[in-house]
Amino acid sequence: MFRLTEYMHQLVNPTPLRRRGAGPVKPVVIWNLTRRCNLKCRHCYTVSADVDFPGELSHDQAMATLADLGDFGIPALILSGGEPLDRRDLFEIAAEARKRVRMLALSTNGTKIHGETADRVAEIGFDYVGISIDGVGSTNDWFRGVEGAFADALRGVRACKARGIKVGLRFTLTRDNAPQLTDLLRLCDDEGVDKFYLSHLVYAGRGDKNRGEDAMHRHTRQALDALIDRAWVAAAEDAPLDIVTGNNDADAVYLLHWAARHFEAERVAHLRAHLEAWGGNSSGLGVANIDTLGRVHPDTYWSDYTVGNVKTAKFSEIWTGSDPMLAQLRQRPRPLKGRCGDCAFRAVCGGNTRIRALQLTGDPWAEDPACYLSDAEIGVESAQARLTVTPFRGKRHDPVHRFI
């Protein structure tokens, strides 16, 4: 996750650099509690549906996993789905989690947060509730596959705000909804939303099947321009909206170029030092995923790669074991190829989201097709000079989307 507003503040009110301490990094854990969901989102990475799925963790298994996560000392736990509120024992799990982790969040489509359910969410004491909205009105309903989903999600936002719960909107950018970004930012201001999270599309689940909808690079740059303008207002005028992005760490490099056009070199160098200390993509290092069946993955989109299963081993043991993919993901620099390997900003973005390269080429270390920066902007030789490189010919290679 790229905390745009936080790093914009470094340009306004610089603070001393803080680096990660020695020893293993304890990850933020995103836990998909169930695949059941009342919506049919076009970009769902878990391919959820409104049915019961076999093999999901039992209540006792979930509680045992919570005990281990607490003992391991993870910094944050995000309860997700499917729709987590569709799991019958969600509030029992959440109440136990509240005792064991410092930061507890709920990732939901928001349509069920009203009345007694909203009261229970407030009673648990979630630090944050993220509600997914992918456009205004009928646009959101089309993406979410259910008429009335926007109105119900907005009701959930208002129910959270009425109960003093910190709430954010989560928006997945595609070429079909990119024009509504400004409207959603205005909605945040109108409704007093605390955080706005823009997620770039990741090729996983239905998001892989629908990757032809991925915002073209021009739309991505336009979206970042709008977010940077809004984040600048937030930092310069101490406006409340916190803006973050996810699943495209090239956003940090884009911000650096913006800063270079508006600030002196010393201030830009300060920002870059903070971004390099952050290090970009954190899959397999600062982020982990437990799926509905108990399988542990480097992040929520690496469903095809399993490190272990909490049904048969403790998460803490799985995460600190000798898995070869985790070892490579934790390398700095990573063994990147193509433009990513040649990039002058590898220390800033960390090679970006590796799963897109894997889905399109079969090689997790190939260049990320969703990097929207030009060769000149990342300090590498021209694309024409690299055309002699023979592309991967595995079955998942999809040249049609090579430059999406």
Rosetta blueprint (number, residue, H / E / L):
1 M L
2 F E
3 R L
4 L H
5 T H
6 E H
7 Y H
8 M H
9 H H
10 Q H
11 L H
12 V H
13 N L
14 P L
15 T L
16 P L
17 L L
18 R L
19 R L
20 R L
21 G L
22 A L
23 G L
24 P L
25 V L
26 K L
27 P L
28 V E
29 V E
30 I E
31 W E
32 N E
33 L L
34 T L
35 R L
36 R E
37 C L
38 N L
39 L L
40 K L
41 C L
42 R L
43 H L
44 C L
45 Y L
46 T L
47 V L
48 S L
49 A E
50 D L
51 V L
52 D L
53 F L
54 P L
55 G L
56 E L
57 L L
58 S L
59 H H
60 D H
61 Q H
62 A H
63 M H
64 A H
65 T H
66 L H
67 A H
68 D H
69 L H
70 G H
71 D H
72 F H
73 G L
74 I L
75 P L
76 A E
77 L E
78 I E
79 L E
80 S E
81 G L
82 G L
83 E L
84 P H
85 L H
86 D H
87 R L
88 R L
89 D L
90 L H
91 F H
92 E H
93 I H
94 A H
95 A H
96 E H
97 A H
98 R H
99 K H
100 R H
101 V L
102 R L
103 M E
104 L E
105 A E
106 L E
107 S E
108 T E
109 N L
110 G L
111 T L
112 K L
113 I L
114 H L
115 G H
116 E H
117 T H
118 A H
119 D H
120 R H
121 V H
122 A H
123 E H
124 I H
125 G L
126 F L
127 D L
128 Y E
129 V E
130 G E
131 I E
132 S E
133 I L
134 D L
135 G L
136 V L
137 G L
138 S H
139 T H
140 N H
141 D H
142 W H
143 F H
144 R H
145 G L
146 V L
147 E L
148 G L
149 A H
150 F H
151 A H
152 D H
153 A H
154 L H
155 R H
156 G H
157 V H
158 R H
159 A H
160 C H
161 K H
162 A H
163 R L
164 G L
165 I L
166 K L
167 V E
168 G E
169 L E
170 R E
171 F E
172 T E
173 L E
174 T E
175 R L
176 D L
177 N L
178 A H
179 P H
180 Q H
181 L H
182 T H
183 D H
184 L H
185 L H
186 R H
187 L H
188 C H
189 D H
190 D H
191 E H
192 G L
193 V L
194 D L
195 K E
196 F E
197 Y E
198 L E
199 S E
200 H E
201 L L
202 V L
203 Y L
204 A L
205 G L
206 R H
207 G H
208 D H
209 K H
210 N L
211 R H
212 G H
213 E H
214 D E
215 A L
216 M L
217 H H
218 R H
219 H H
220 T H
221 R H
222 Q H
223 A H
224 L H
225 D H
226 A H
227 L H
228 I H
229 D H
230 R H
231 A H
232 W H
233 V H
234 A H
235 A H
236 A H
237 E L
238 D L
239 A L
240 P L
241 L L
242 D E
243 I E
244 V E
245 T E
246 G E
247 N L
248 N L
249 D L
250 A H
251 D H
252 A H
253 V H
254 Y H
255 L H
256 L H
257 H H
258 W H
259 A H
260 A H
261 R H
262 H H
263 F L
264 E L
265 A H
266 E H
267 R H
268 V H
269 A H
270 H H
271 L H
272 R H
273 A H
274 H H
275 L H
276 E H
277 A H
278 W H
279 G L
280 G L
281 N L
282 S L
283 S E
284 G L
285 L L
286 G L
287 V E
288 A E
289 N E
290 I E
291 D L
292 T L
293 L L
294 G L
295 R E
296 V E
297 H E
298 P L
299 D L
300 T L
301 Y L
302 W L
303 S L
304 D L
305 Y L
306 T L
307 V L
308 G E
309 N E
310 V L
311 K L
312 T L
313 A L
314 K L
315 F H
316 S H
317 E H
318 I H
319 W H
320 T L
321 G L
322 S L
323 D L
324 P H
325 M H
326 L H
327 A H
328 Q H
329 L H
330 R L
331 Q L
332 R L
333 P L
334 R L
335 P L
336 L L
337 K L
338 G H
339 R H
340 C H
341 G H
342 D H
343 C L
344 A L
345 F L
346 R H
347 A H
348 V H
349 C H
350 G L
351 G L
352 N L
353 T L
354 R H
355 I H
356 R H
357 A H
358 L H
359 Q H
360 L H
361 T H
362 G L
363 D L
364 P L
365 W L
366 A L
367 E L
368 D L
369 P L
370 A L
371 C L
372 Y L
373 L L
374 S L
375 D H
376 A H
377 E H
378 I H
379 G L
380 V L
381 E L
382 S L
383 A L
384 Q H
385 A H
386 R H
387 L L
388 T L
389 V L
390 T L
391 P L
392 F L
393 R L
394 G L
395 K L
396 R L
397 H L
398 D L
399 P H
400 V H
401 H H
402 R L
403 F L
404 I L
